[in-house]
């Protein structure tokens, strides 16, 4: 289940110039799925939760430097498949 506060916070984020950071939408990934991917691609993929001032939800998805393009694409594809995508246009339609 997604954290509605995290969704609203993330969709409101802006760049330094005031434009929306995530113009199209966001992806939600469950920890359990990230852990499965991490185990399957040992030492090649990782993630971190690193809250920062003003953003308690901040974190990063990490790929090891020097990965072959094919392996990067495999991991990226797996991330896409396991993601719940929330499009901005669908959120606005509900209002």
Legacy VTK file of the C-alpha trace (Angstrom):
# vtk DataFile Version 3.0
C-alpha trace
ASCII
DATASET POLYDATA
POINTS 95 float
0.000 0.000 0.000
1.346 3.378 -1.024
1.900 6.222 1.426
-0.494 8.937 0.221
1.574 11.659 1.938
4.692 10.484 0.072
2.811 10.523 -3.228
1.474 14.053 -2.704
4.875 15.294 -1.491
6.720 13.794 -4.445
4.284 15.108 -7.041
4.695 18.641 -5.606
8.515 18.641 -5.860
9.994 21.320 -8.110
13.336 22.026 -9.743
15.368 25.137 -8.930
13.611 27.013 -11.747
10.183 26.240 -10.244
9.175 23.657 -12.863
7.775 20.326 -11.714
10.490 17.741 -11.088
8.280 14.793 -12.016
6.196 16.115 -14.897
4.637 12.838 -16.011
4.272 11.012 -12.717
6.027 8.727 -10.261
6.764 5.047 -9.723
6.259 3.226 -6.445
8.451 0.225 -5.671
7.887 -2.141 -2.741
10.866 -2.912 -0.493
10.220 -6.640 -0.854
10.541 -6.394 -4.647
13.689 -4.267 -4.409
15.199 -6.836 -2.046
14.433 -9.666 -4.491
16.095 -7.736 -7.307
19.068 -6.926 -5.077
19.496 -10.602 -4.197
19.215 -11.682 -7.838
21.775 -9.108 -9.024
24.200 -9.335 -6.108
26.753 -6.499 -5.982
25.286 -4.961 -9.157
22.121 -3.311 -7.833
21.318 -1.732 -4.491
19.100 0.935 -3.038
19.310 3.297 -0.110
16.886 5.370 1.882
18.666 8.602 2.654
16.259 11.175 4.055
17.500 14.722 3.662
16.436 18.056 5.067
13.001 18.835 3.718
12.503 15.373 2.202
12.016 12.451 4.564
11.228 10.180 1.590
14.484 10.668 -0.337
16.398 7.636 -1.503
18.389 6.322 -4.448
18.472 3.306 -6.727
22.092 2.321 -7.328
23.736 0.461 -10.211
27.392 -0.511 -10.016
29.664 1.503 -12.304
30.893 -0.250 -15.407
27.922 -2.565 -15.921
27.388 -3.766 -19.461
24.486 -2.124 -21.264
22.581 -5.428 -21.444
22.734 -5.944 -17.667
21.699 -2.331 -16.989
18.725 -2.763 -19.305
17.777 -6.032 -17.592
17.758 -4.382 -14.155
15.940 -1.291 -15.422
13.310 -3.466 -17.091
12.778 -5.426 -13.868
12.333 -2.141 -11.976
9.762 -0.990 -14.508
7.815 -4.250 -14.284
7.687 -4.201 -10.472
6.642 -0.542 -10.297
3.230 0.854 -9.626
3.064 3.907 -11.884
1.024 6.930 -10.874
0.524 9.325 -13.753
-0.015 12.978 -12.906
-2.870 13.208 -15.408
-4.777 10.451 -13.582
-4.383 12.200 -10.227
-5.686 15.449 -11.674
-8.684 13.695 -13.234
-9.811 12.436 -9.808
-10.024 15.984 -8.394
LINES 1 96
95 0 1 2 3 4 5 6 7 8 9 10 11 12 13 14 15 16 17 18 19 20 21 22 23 24 25 26 27 28 29 30 31 32 33 34 35 36 37 38 39 40 41 42 43 44 45 46 47 48 49 50 51 52 53 54 55 56 57 58 59 60 61 62 63 64 65 66 67 68 69 70 71 72 73 74 75 76 77 78 79 80 81 82 83 84 85 86 87 88 89 90 91 92 93 94
